[in-house]
Amino acid sequence: MIGADYDAQHWFREKNDKFWPGQEFGLEIDQILHQQRSKYQDVLVFK
């Protein structure tokens, strides 16, 4: 799996089994400041 998401418990998680099998990067979100999706990227700015 390759991808990133955030959930209702205020956690942003990024996982890439191809390059880092068994590892996941996570950040706790205090507040979402900006969210935008374009044809080429997802932008999530948070504190």
PyMOL Python script that loads the backbone (N, CA, C, O; Angstrom):
from pymol import cmd

cmd.read_pdbstr("""\
ATOM      1  N   MET A   1       0.844  -1.184   0.000  1.00  0.00           N
ATOM      2  CA  MET A   1       0.000   0.000   0.000  1.00  0.00           C
ATOM      3  C   MET A   1       0.888   1.245   0.000  1.00  0.00           C
ATOM      4  O   MET A   1       1.872   1.324   0.735  1.00  0.00           O
ATOM      5  N   ILE A   2       0.530   2.187  -0.814  1.00  0.00           N
ATOM      6  CA  ILE A   2       1.199   3.485  -0.841  1.00  0.00           C
ATOM      7  C   ILE A   2       0.113   4.537  -0.687  1.00  0.00           C
ATOM      8  O   ILE A   2      -0.859   4.537  -1.443  1.00  0.00           O
ATOM      9  N   GLY A   3       0.264   5.427   0.274  1.00  0.00           N
ATOM     10  CA  GLY A   3      -0.738   6.467   0.421  1.00  0.00           C
ATOM     11  C   GLY A   3      -0.685   7.155   1.761  1.00  0.00           C
ATOM     12  O   GLY A   3       0.122   6.830   2.633  1.00  0.00           O
ATOM     13  N   ALA A   4      -1.583   8.126   1.893  1.00  0.00           N
ATOM     14  CA  ALA A   4      -1.681   8.903   3.120  1.00  0.00           C
ATOM     15  C   ALA A   4      -3.152   9.161   3.402  1.00  0.00           C
ATOM     16  O   ALA A   4      -3.967   9.236   2.482  1.00  0.00           O
ATOM     17  N   ASP A   5      -3.482   9.295   4.673  1.00  0.00           N
ATOM     18  CA  ASP A   5      -4.848   9.625   5.050  1.00  0.00           C
ATOM     19  C   ASP A   5      -4.842  10.277   6.425  1.00  0.00           C
ATOM     20  O   ASP A   5      -3.827  10.293   7.121  1.00  0.00           O
ATOM     21  N   TYR A   6      -5.994  10.810   6.796  1.00  0.00           N
ATOM     22  CA  TYR A   6      -6.159  11.301   8.157  1.00  0.00           C
ATOM     23  C   TYR A   6      -7.533  10.870   8.632  1.00  0.00           C
ATOM     24  O   TYR A   6      -8.451  10.716   7.826  1.00  0.00           O
ATOM     25  N   ASP A   7      -7.683  10.675   9.932  1.00  0.00           N
ATOM     26  CA  ASP A   7      -8.921  10.122  10.462  1.00  0.00           C
ATOM     27  C   ASP A   7      -9.580  11.062  11.472  1.00  0.00           C
ATOM     28  O   ASP A   7      -9.053  12.127  11.791  1.00  0.00           O
ATOM     29  N   ALA A   8     -10.734  10.643  11.962  1.00  0.00           N
ATOM     30  CA  ALA A   8     -11.518  11.459  12.894  1.00  0.00           C
ATOM     31  C   ALA A   8     -10.830  11.617  14.249  1.00  0.00           C
ATOM     32  O   ALA A   8     -11.181  12.519  15.010  1.00  0.00           O
ATOM     33  N   GLN A   9      -9.864  10.764  14.565  1.00  0.00           N
ATOM     34  CA  GLN A   9      -9.134  10.866  15.826  1.00  0.00           C
ATOM     35  C   GLN A   9      -7.956  11.836  15.710  1.00  0.00           C
ATOM     36  O   GLN A   9      -7.111  11.894  16.603  1.00  0.00           O
ATOM     37  N   HIS A  10      -7.901  12.587  14.627  1.00  0.00           N
ATOM     38  CA  HIS A  10      -6.895  13.641  14.431  1.00  0.00           C
ATOM     39  C   HIS A  10      -5.480  13.098  14.250  1.00  0.00           C
ATOM     40  O   HIS A  10      -4.532  13.604  14.850  1.00  0.00           O
ATOM     41  N   TRP A  11      -5.347  12.082  13.431  1.00  0.00           N
ATOM     42  CA  TRP A  11      -4.034  11.534  13.097  1.00  0.00           C
ATOM     43  C   TRP A  11      -3.855  11.511  11.594  1.00  0.00           C
ATOM     44  O   TRP A  11      -4.738  11.054  10.868  1.00  0.00           O
ATOM     45  N   PHE A  12      -2.708  12.005  11.113  1.00  0.00           N
ATOM     46  CA  PHE A  12      -2.304  11.906   9.714  1.00  0.00           C
ATOM     47  C   PHE A  12      -1.335  10.742   9.625  1.00  0.00           C
ATOM     48  O   PHE A  12      -0.371  10.673  10.387  1.00  0.00           O
ATOM     49  N   ARG A  13      -1.587   9.823   8.693  1.00  0.00           N
ATOM     50  CA  ARG A  13      -0.725   8.650   8.547  1.00  0.00           C
ATOM     51  C   ARG A  13      -0.288   8.494   7.096  1.00  0.00           C
ATOM     52  O   ARG A  13      -1.073   8.692   6.169  1.00  0.00           O
ATOM     53  N   GLU A  14       0.967   8.140   6.922  1.00  0.00           N
ATOM     54  CA  GLU A  14       1.519   7.890   5.594  1.00  0.00           C
ATOM     55  C   GLU A  14       2.194   6.522   5.616  1.00  0.00           C
ATOM     56  O   GLU A  14       3.008   6.227   6.490  1.00  0.00           O
ATOM     57  N   LYS A  15       1.837   5.696   4.634  1.00  0.00           N
ATOM     58  CA  LYS A  15       2.355   4.334   4.597  1.00  0.00           C
ATOM     59  C   LYS A  15       2.818   4.011   3.182  1.00  0.00           C
ATOM     60  O   LYS A  15       2.144   4.353   2.210  1.00  0.00           O
ATOM     61  N   ASN A  16       3.977   3.348   3.066  1.00  0.00           N
ATOM     62  CA  ASN A  16       4.515   2.958   1.773  1.00  0.00           C
ATOM     63  C   ASN A  16       5.222   1.614   1.944  1.00  0.00           C
ATOM     64  O   ASN A  16       6.401   1.564   2.294  1.00  0.00           O
ATOM     65  N   ASP A  17       4.492   0.527   1.695  1.00  0.00           N
ATOM     66  CA  ASP A  17       5.048  -0.816   1.871  1.00  0.00           C
ATOM     67  C   ASP A  17       6.108  -1.160   0.830  1.00  0.00           C
ATOM     68  O   ASP A  17       6.933  -2.046   1.057  1.00  0.00           O
ATOM     69  N   LYS A  18       6.095  -0.474  -0.299  1.00  0.00           N
ATOM     70  CA  LYS A  18       7.074  -0.761  -1.352  1.00  0.00           C
ATOM     71  C   LYS A  18       8.485  -0.352  -0.921  1.00  0.00           C
ATOM     72  O   LYS A  18       9.432  -1.119  -1.098  1.00  0.00           O
ATOM     73  N   PHE A  19       8.629   0.836  -0.364  1.00  0.00           N
ATOM     74  CA  PHE A  19       9.944   1.345   0.013  1.00  0.00           C
ATOM     75  C   PHE A  19      10.277   1.130   1.488  1.00  0.00           C
ATOM     76  O   PHE A  19      11.446   0.964   1.835  1.00  0.00           O
ATOM     77  N   TRP A  20       9.264   1.132   2.362  1.00  0.00           N
ATOM     78  CA  TRP A  20       9.482   0.982   3.806  1.00  0.00           C
ATOM     79  C   TRP A  20       8.504  -0.049   4.363  1.00  0.00           C
ATOM     80  O   TRP A  20       7.578   0.318   5.086  1.00  0.00           O
ATOM     81  N   PRO A  21       8.685  -1.320   4.045  1.00  0.00           N
ATOM     82  CA  PRO A  21       7.746  -2.340   4.521  1.00  0.00           C
ATOM     83  C   PRO A  21       7.706  -2.404   6.047  1.00  0.00           C
ATOM     84  O   PRO A  21       8.738  -2.390   6.718  1.00  0.00           O
ATOM     85  N   GLY A  22       6.495  -2.475   6.567  1.00  0.00           N
ATOM     86  CA  GLY A  22       6.308  -2.580   8.003  1.00  0.00           C
ATOM     87  C   GLY A  22       6.421  -1.282   8.766  1.00  0.00           C
ATOM     88  O   GLY A  22       6.362  -1.289   9.996  1.00  0.00           O
ATOM     89  N   GLN A  23       6.582  -0.160   8.072  1.00  0.00           N
ATOM     90  CA  GLN A  23       6.710   1.131   8.744  1.00  0.00           C
ATOM     91  C   GLN A  23       5.574   2.061   8.334  1.00  0.00           C
ATOM     92  O   GLN A  23       5.069   1.990   7.214  1.00  0.00           O
ATOM     93  N   GLU A  24       5.187   2.924   9.247  1.00  0.00           N
ATOM     94  CA  GLU A  24       4.152   3.925   8.999  1.00  0.00           C
ATOM     95  C   GLU A  24       4.562   5.211   9.703  1.00  0.00           C
ATOM     96  O   GLU A  24       5.062   5.174  10.827  1.00  0.00           O
ATOM     97  N   PHE A  25       4.352   6.341   9.049  1.00  0.00           N
ATOM     98  CA  PHE A  25       4.684   7.655   9.591  1.00  0.00           C
ATOM     99  C   PHE A  25       3.387   8.297  10.059  1.00  0.00           C
ATOM    100  O   PHE A  25       2.421   8.336   9.297  1.00  0.00           O
ATOM    101  N   GLY A  26       3.333   8.799  11.281  1.00  0.00           N
ATOM    102  CA  GLY A  26       2.117   9.402  11.802  1.00  0.00           C
ATOM    103  C   GLY A  26       2.371  10.709  12.531  1.00  0.00           C
ATOM    104  O   GLY A  26       3.363  10.854  13.246  1.00  0.00           O
ATOM    105  N   LEU A  27       1.461  11.663  12.343  1.00  0.00           N
ATOM    106  CA  LEU A  27       1.507  12.952  13.036  1.00  0.00           C
ATOM    107  C   LEU A  27       0.133  13.234  13.629  1.00  0.00           C
ATOM    108  O   LEU A  27      -0.889  13.001  12.985  1.00  0.00           O
ATOM    109  N   GLU A  28       0.115  13.735  14.853  1.00  0.00           N
ATOM    110  CA  GLU A  28      -1.150  14.122  15.472  1.00  0.00           C
ATOM    111  C   GLU A  28      -1.544  15.511  14.976  1.00  0.00           C
ATOM    112  O   GLU A  28      -0.731  16.435  14.975  1.00  0.00           O
ATOM    113  N   ILE A  29      -2.802  15.647  14.553  1.00  0.00           N
ATOM    114  CA  ILE A  29      -3.314  16.908  14.011  1.00  0.00           C
ATOM    115  C   ILE A  29      -4.067  17.654  15.105  1.00  0.00           C
ATOM    116  O   ILE A  29      -4.971  17.103  15.732  1.00  0.00           O
ATOM    117  N   ASP A  30      -3.692  18.902  15.330  1.00  0.00           N
ATOM    118  CA  ASP A  30      -4.413  19.759  16.263  1.00  0.00           C
ATOM    119  C   ASP A  30      -5.545  20.486  15.538  1.00  0.00           C
ATOM    120  O   ASP A  30      -6.665  20.569  16.042  1.00  0.00           O
ATOM    121  N   GLN A  31      -5.239  21.011  14.350  1.00  0.00           N
ATOM    122  CA  GLN A  31      -6.220  21.791  13.591  1.00  0.00           C
ATOM    123  C   GLN A  31      -5.857  21.736  12.108  1.00  0.00           C
ATOM    124  O   GLN A  31      -4.686  21.868  11.752  1.00  0.00           O
ATOM    125  N   ILE A  32      -6.848  21.544  11.247  1.00  0.00           N
ATOM    126  CA  ILE A  32      -6.630  21.597   9.800  1.00  0.00           C
ATOM    127  C   ILE A  32      -6.786  23.046   9.365  1.00  0.00           C
ATOM    128  O   ILE A  32      -7.844  23.647   9.551  1.00  0.00           O
ATOM    129  N   LEU A  33      -5.731  23.606   8.786  1.00  0.00           N
ATOM    130  CA  LEU A  33      -5.729  25.008   8.373  1.00  0.00           C
ATOM    131  C   LEU A  33      -6.166  25.185   6.924  1.00  0.00           C
ATOM    132  O   LEU A  33      -6.795  26.186   6.583  1.00  0.00           O
ATOM    133  N   HIS A  34      -5.833  24.210   6.064  1.00  0.00           N
ATOM    134  CA  HIS A  34      -6.197  24.302   4.645  1.00  0.00           C
ATOM    135  C   HIS A  34      -6.192  22.907   4.045  1.00  0.00           C
ATOM    136  O   HIS A  34      -5.331  22.088   4.365  1.00  0.00           O
ATOM    137  N   GLN A  35      -7.165  22.638   3.164  1.00  0.00           N
ATOM    138  CA  GLN A  35      -7.212  21.367   2.452  1.00  0.00           C
ATOM    139  C   GLN A  35      -7.652  21.636   1.025  1.00  0.00           C
ATOM    140  O   GLN A  35      -8.636  22.338   0.794  1.00  0.00           O
ATOM    141  N   GLN A  36      -6.918  21.073   0.060  1.00  0.00           N
ATOM    142  CA  GLN A  36      -7.220  21.307  -1.351  1.00  0.00           C
ATOM    143  C   GLN A  36      -6.733  20.111  -2.162  1.00  0.00           C
ATOM    144  O   GLN A  36      -5.701  19.522  -1.842  1.00  0.00           O
ATOM    145  N   ARG A  37      -7.467  19.755  -3.203  1.00  0.00           N
ATOM    146  CA  ARG A  37      -7.072  18.667  -4.088  1.00  0.00           C
ATOM    147  C   ARG A  37      -7.075  19.177  -5.523  1.00  0.00           C
ATOM    148  O   ARG A  37      -8.040  19.794  -5.975  1.00  0.00           O
ATOM    149  N   SER A  38      -5.988  18.911  -6.228  1.00  0.00           N
ATOM    150  CA  SER A  38      -5.907  19.261  -7.643  1.00  0.00           C
ATOM    151  C   SER A  38      -5.776  17.966  -8.448  1.00  0.00           C
ATOM    152  O   SER A  38      -5.834  16.866  -7.897  1.00  0.00           O
ATOM    153  N   LYS A  39      -5.602  18.116  -9.729  1.00  0.00           N
ATOM    154  CA  LYS A  39      -5.436  16.957 -10.595  1.00  0.00           C
ATOM    155  C   LYS A  39      -4.169  16.172 -10.241  1.00  0.00           C
ATOM    156  O   LYS A  39      -4.114  14.961 -10.457  1.00  0.00           O
ATOM    157  N   TYR A  40      -3.166  16.838  -9.708  1.00  0.00           N
ATOM    158  CA  TYR A  40      -1.858  16.223  -9.491  1.00  0.00           C
ATOM    159  C   TYR A  40      -1.462  16.001  -8.035  1.00  0.00           C
ATOM    160  O   TYR A  40      -0.536  15.235  -7.767  1.00  0.00           O
ATOM    161  N   GLN A  41      -2.141  16.653  -7.086  1.00  0.00           N
ATOM    162  CA  GLN A  41      -1.697  16.525  -5.698  1.00  0.00           C
ATOM    163  C   GLN A  41      -2.825  16.805  -4.710  1.00  0.00           C
ATOM    164  O   GLN A  41      -3.833  17.427  -5.046  1.00  0.00           O
ATOM    165  N   ASP A  42      -2.627  16.330  -3.490  1.00  0.00           N
ATOM    166  CA  ASP A  42      -3.478  16.663  -2.352  1.00  0.00           C
ATOM    167  C   ASP A  42      -2.655  17.560  -1.435  1.00  0.00           C
ATOM    168  O   ASP A  42      -1.496  17.268  -1.144  1.00  0.00           O
ATOM    169  N   VAL A  43      -3.265  18.657  -0.982  1.00  0.00           N
ATOM    170  CA  VAL A  43      -2.585  19.575  -0.074  1.00  0.00           C
ATOM    171  C   VAL A  43      -3.352  19.579   1.242  1.00  0.00           C
ATOM    172  O   VAL A  43      -4.556  19.833   1.267  1.00  0.00           O
ATOM    173  N   LEU A  44      -2.656  19.300   2.324  1.00  0.00           N
ATOM    174  CA  LEU A  44      -3.241  19.327   3.658  1.00  0.00           C
ATOM    175  C   LEU A  44      -2.270  20.082   4.555  1.00  0.00           C
ATOM    176  O   LEU A  44      -1.160  19.619   4.818  1.00  0.00           O
ATOM    177  N   VAL A  45      -2.703  21.257   5.022  1.00  0.00           N
ATOM    178  CA  VAL A  45      -1.884  22.078   5.915  1.00  0.00           C
ATOM    179  C   VAL A  45      -2.531  22.004   7.292  1.00  0.00           C
ATOM    180  O   VAL A  45      -3.704  22.336   7.462  1.00  0.00           O
ATOM    181  N   PHE A  46      -1.758  21.569   8.257  1.00  0.00           N
ATOM    182  CA  PHE A  46      -2.323  21.423   9.601  1.00  0.00           C
ATOM    183  C   PHE A  46      -1.328  21.847  10.657  1.00  0.00           C
ATOM    184  O   PHE A  46      -0.130  21.987  10.410  1.00  0.00           O
ATOM    185  N   LYS A  47      -1.877  22.047  11.854  1.00  0.00           N
ATOM    186  CA  LYS A  47      -1.075  22.457  13.016  1.00  0.00           C
ATOM    187  C   LYS A  47      -1.085  21.316  14.007  1.00  0.00           C
ATOM    188  O   LYS A  47      -0.476  21.418  15.072  1.00  0.00           O
TER     189      LYS A  47
END
""", "prot")
cmd.dss("prot")
cmd.show_as("cartoon", "prot")
cmd.util.cbc("prot")
cmd.orient("prot")
